[in-house]
Amino acid sequence: MVIVAGSVTAWIAYSTSDGLVAEDYYRKGLVVDQTVARSQEAAKQGLRLQARLAEHTMDALLVATNNENFIYPKRLRVTLSHPTRAGLDQEFMLDRVGDRYGGKFRLPASGHWLILVEDEAVSWRLMGNAVLPINGELTIGGP
């Protein structure tokens, strides 16, 4: 009986394709590579975001210290993510007005938050974190 069970198990293992699993890991690896490349692009440009969070607004200044020819996007996408409570995550847009960006959002609960800032073309990204409520200015990225 043990020989039959072992033979059946060996046949199933041999005849079953695990290509889908490998393909899934390969795709995830490509996404990680693209994400790292976007962070590296922000560093190459010397991007830094200085932001103030008020009750329902965010006012920010984006600076490119390494590229005087940097083309500032019309809008920035901001994602606030709670490390353990995904239901509290939110995404909003900041519109460019002059040399600053501003937008409205729901001020999240106090605690630790991850902040992702990226352009609409998704060619670069800045990652940071903050403990809310915050007094003063928050800086993400840059030297």
Short mmCIF file of the C-alpha atoms (twelve columns), coordinates in Angstrom:
data_MODEL
# 
_entry.id   MODEL 
# 
loop_
_atom_site.group_PDB 
_atom_site.id 
_atom_site.type_symbol 
_atom_site.label_atom_id 
_atom_site.label_alt_id 
_atom_site.label_comp_id 
_atom_site.label_asym_id 
_atom_site.label_seq_id 
_atom_site.Cartn_x 
_atom_site.Cartn_y 
_atom_site.Cartn_z 
_atom_site.pdbx_PDB_model_num 
ATOM 1   C CA . MET A 1   0.000  0.000  0.000   1 
ATOM 2   C CA . VAL A 2   2.825  2.406  0.879   1 
ATOM 3   C CA . ILE A 3   4.488  1.703  -2.466  1 
ATOM 4   C CA . VAL A 4   1.248  2.503  -4.343  1 
ATOM 5   C CA . ALA A 5   0.703  5.745  -2.387  1 
ATOM 6   C CA . GLY A 6   4.304  6.794  -2.956  1 
ATOM 7   C CA . SER A 7   4.047  6.032  -6.672  1 
ATOM 8   C CA . VAL A 8   0.810  8.049  -7.001  1 
ATOM 9   C CA . THR A 9   2.346  10.982 -5.129  1 
ATOM 10  C CA . ALA A 10  5.449  10.887 -7.337  1 
ATOM 11  C CA . TRP A 11  3.295  10.762 -10.484 1 
ATOM 12  C CA . ILE A 12  1.181  13.751 -9.318  1 
ATOM 13  C CA . ALA A 13  4.296  15.771 -8.488  1 
ATOM 14  C CA . TYR A 14  5.899  14.958 -11.824 1 
ATOM 15  C CA . SER A 15  2.809  15.572 -13.975 1 
ATOM 16  C CA . THR A 16  1.575  18.740 -12.260 1 
ATOM 17  C CA . SER A 17  2.938  21.993 -13.686 1 
ATOM 18  C CA . ASP A 18  4.137  24.562 -11.187 1 
ATOM 19  C CA . GLY A 19  4.810  27.131 -13.938 1 
ATOM 20  C CA . LEU A 20  2.018  29.401 -12.732 1 
ATOM 21  C CA . VAL A 21  3.624  29.774 -9.326  1 
ATOM 22  C CA . ALA A 22  6.995  30.587 -10.875 1 
ATOM 23  C CA . GLU A 23  5.348  33.045 -13.278 1 
ATOM 24  C CA . ASP A 24  3.571  34.770 -10.375 1 
ATOM 25  C CA . TYR A 25  6.838  35.187 -8.478  1 
ATOM 26  C CA . TYR A 26  8.490  36.454 -11.655 1 
ATOM 27  C CA . ARG A 27  5.760  39.094 -12.111 1 
ATOM 28  C CA . LYS A 28  6.059  40.171 -8.488  1 
ATOM 29  C CA . GLY A 29  9.807  40.455 -8.945  1 
ATOM 30  C CA . LEU A 30  9.299  42.726 -11.955 1 
ATOM 31  C CA . VAL A 31  6.971  44.966 -9.931  1 
ATOM 32  C CA . VAL A 32  9.563  45.211 -7.155  1 
ATOM 33  C CA . ASP A 33  12.227 46.136 -9.723  1 
ATOM 34  C CA . GLN A 34  9.974  48.854 -11.176 1 
ATOM 35  C CA . THR A 35  9.214  50.208 -7.702  1 
ATOM 36  C CA . VAL A 36  12.902 50.382 -6.817  1 
ATOM 37  C CA . ALA A 37  13.607 52.095 -10.152 1 
ATOM 38  C CA . ARG A 38  10.978 54.769 -9.388  1 
ATOM 39  C CA . SER A 39  12.544 55.451 -5.978  1 
ATOM 40  C CA . GLN A 40  15.964 55.653 -7.626  1 
ATOM 41  C CA . GLU A 41  14.598 58.123 -10.191 1 
ATOM 42  C CA . ALA A 42  13.352 60.384 -7.390  1 
ATOM 43  C CA . ALA A 43  16.773 60.209 -5.728  1 
ATOM 44  C CA . LYS A 44  18.521 60.936 -9.039  1 
ATOM 45  C CA . GLN A 45  16.385 64.067 -9.478  1 
ATOM 46  C CA . GLY A 46  17.006 65.036 -5.847  1 
ATOM 47  C CA . LEU A 47  13.274 65.227 -5.165  1 
ATOM 48  C CA . ARG A 48  12.095 66.399 -1.779  1 
ATOM 49  C CA . LEU A 49  8.566  67.215 -0.639  1 
ATOM 50  C CA . GLN A 50  7.991  69.622 2.222   1 
ATOM 51  C CA . ALA A 51  4.406  69.393 3.435   1 
ATOM 52  C CA . ARG A 52  2.095  70.826 6.043   1 
ATOM 53  C CA . LEU A 53  -0.940 68.839 7.111   1 
ATOM 54  C CA . ALA A 54  -3.872 70.766 8.515   1 
ATOM 55  C CA . GLU A 55  -7.322 69.580 9.529   1 
ATOM 56  C CA . HIS A 56  -8.575 68.764 6.023   1 
ATOM 57  C CA . THR A 57  -5.840 70.052 3.722   1 
ATOM 58  C CA . MET A 58  -2.297 69.350 2.674   1 
ATOM 59  C CA . ASP A 59  -0.028 72.097 1.360   1 
ATOM 60  C CA . ALA A 60  3.270  71.000 -0.159  1 
ATOM 61  C CA . LEU A 61  6.365  72.249 -1.946  1 
ATOM 62  C CA . LEU A 62  8.151  69.843 -4.303  1 
ATOM 63  C CA . VAL A 63  11.837 70.602 -4.884  1 
ATOM 64  C CA . ALA A 64  14.194 68.984 -7.413  1 
ATOM 65  C CA . THR A 65  17.687 69.761 -6.119  1 
ATOM 66  C CA . ASN A 66  19.652 67.798 -8.751  1 
ATOM 67  C CA . ASN A 67  17.863 68.879 -11.922 1 
ATOM 68  C CA . GLU A 68  17.128 72.495 -12.764 1 
ATOM 69  C CA . ASN A 69  15.255 71.306 -15.893 1 
ATOM 70  C CA . PHE A 70  12.902 69.053 -13.921 1 
ATOM 71  C CA . ILE A 71  9.343  69.371 -15.243 1 
ATOM 72  C CA . TYR A 72  7.026  69.702 -12.276 1 
ATOM 73  C CA . PRO A 73  3.818  67.682 -12.710 1 
ATOM 74  C CA . LYS A 74  0.402  69.339 -12.643 1 
ATOM 75  C CA . ARG A 75  -0.791 66.918 -9.961  1 
ATOM 76  C CA . LEU A 76  0.674  64.659 -7.313  1 
ATOM 77  C CA . ARG A 77  -0.918 61.458 -6.037  1 
ATOM 78  C CA . VAL A 78  -0.598 60.993 -2.277  1 
ATOM 79  C CA . THR A 79  -1.389 57.728 -0.520  1 
ATOM 80  C CA . LEU A 80  -1.622 57.575 3.266   1 
ATOM 81  C CA . SER A 81  -1.389 53.986 4.485   1 
ATOM 82  C CA . HIS A 82  -1.744 52.678 7.992   1 
ATOM 83  C CA . PRO A 83  0.785  49.875 8.596   1 
ATOM 84  C CA . THR A 84  -1.749 47.548 10.231  1 
ATOM 85  C CA . ARG A 85  -5.243 48.841 9.411   1 
ATOM 86  C CA . ALA A 86  -5.760 48.873 5.631   1 
ATOM 87  C CA . GLY A 87  -9.350 50.062 6.001   1 
ATOM 88  C CA . LEU A 88  -8.051 53.479 7.064   1 
ATOM 89  C CA . ASP A 89  -5.864 53.975 3.969   1 
ATOM 90  C CA . GLN A 90  -6.697 56.861 1.667   1 
ATOM 91  C CA . GLU A 91  -5.524 58.309 -1.614  1 
ATOM 92  C CA . PHE A 92  -5.959 61.881 -2.833  1 
ATOM 93  C CA . MET A 93  -4.568 64.301 -5.405  1 
ATOM 94  C CA . LEU A 94  -2.661 67.521 -4.848  1 
ATOM 95  C CA . ASP A 95  -3.107 70.143 -7.579  1 
ATOM 96  C CA . ARG A 96  -0.313 72.511 -8.546  1 
ATOM 97  C CA . VAL A 97  -1.010 76.164 -7.845  1 
ATOM 98  C CA . GLY A 98  2.004  78.335 -8.627  1 
ATOM 99  C CA . ASP A 99  5.058  76.653 -7.146  1 
ATOM 100 C CA . ARG A 100 3.103  74.705 -4.513  1 
ATOM 101 C CA . TYR A 101 0.661  71.811 -4.400  1 
ATOM 102 C CA . GLY A 102 -2.514 71.639 -2.383  1 
ATOM 103 C CA . GLY A 103 -5.522 69.447 -1.828  1 
ATOM 104 C CA . LYS A 104 -8.226 68.363 0.556   1 
ATOM 105 C CA . PHE A 105 -8.389 65.065 2.386   1 
ATOM 106 C CA . ARG A 106 -9.723 63.518 5.550   1 
ATOM 107 C CA . LEU A 107 -7.119 63.867 8.295   1 
ATOM 108 C CA . PRO A 108 -6.424 60.322 9.445   1 
ATOM 109 C CA . ALA A 109 -6.451 59.067 13.006  1 
ATOM 110 C CA . SER A 110 -3.439 59.654 15.179  1 
ATOM 111 C CA . GLY A 111 -0.646 57.145 14.943  1 
ATOM 112 C CA . HIS A 112 2.052  55.991 12.560  1 
ATOM 113 C CA . TRP A 113 1.342  56.472 8.822   1 
ATOM 114 C CA . LEU A 114 3.242  55.584 5.649   1 
ATOM 115 C CA . ILE A 115 3.178  58.289 2.975   1 
ATOM 116 C CA . LEU A 116 3.674  57.653 -0.742  1 
ATOM 117 C CA . VAL A 117 3.936  60.600 -3.148  1 
ATOM 118 C CA . GLU A 118 4.182  60.075 -6.905  1 
ATOM 119 C CA . ASP A 119 3.512  61.862 -10.160 1 
ATOM 120 C CA . GLU A 120 0.513  60.897 -12.302 1 
ATOM 121 C CA . ALA A 121 2.801  59.279 -14.891 1 
ATOM 122 C CA . VAL A 122 4.157  57.041 -12.100 1 
ATOM 123 C CA . SER A 123 7.742  57.745 -13.202 1 
ATOM 124 C CA . TRP A 124 9.085  58.468 -9.696  1 
ATOM 125 C CA . ARG A 125 7.991  58.059 -6.092  1 
ATOM 126 C CA . LEU A 126 8.849  59.400 -2.660  1 
ATOM 127 C CA . MET A 127 8.245  57.313 0.449   1 
ATOM 128 C CA . GLY A 128 8.143  58.572 3.996   1 
ATOM 129 C CA . ASN A 129 6.364  58.137 7.283   1 
ATOM 130 C CA . ALA A 130 4.929  60.334 9.964   1 
ATOM 131 C CA . VAL A 131 3.399  60.093 13.386  1 
ATOM 132 C CA . LEU A 132 0.161  62.087 13.442  1 
ATOM 133 C CA . PRO A 133 -0.835 64.559 14.630  1 
ATOM 134 C CA . ILE A 134 2.233  66.433 13.456  1 
ATOM 135 C CA . ASN A 135 3.336  69.917 14.386  1 
ATOM 136 C CA . GLY A 136 5.234  71.852 11.768  1 
ATOM 137 C CA . GLU A 137 6.511  70.702 8.420   1 
ATOM 138 C CA . LEU A 138 7.011  67.142 7.208   1 
ATOM 139 C CA . THR A 139 9.868  66.395 4.769   1 
ATOM 140 C CA . ILE A 140 9.835  63.337 2.503   1 
ATOM 141 C CA . GLY A 141 12.848 62.369 0.399   1 
ATOM 142 C CA . GLY A 142 15.791 64.509 -0.605  1 
ATOM 143 C CA . PRO A 143 19.112 65.114 1.033   1 
# 
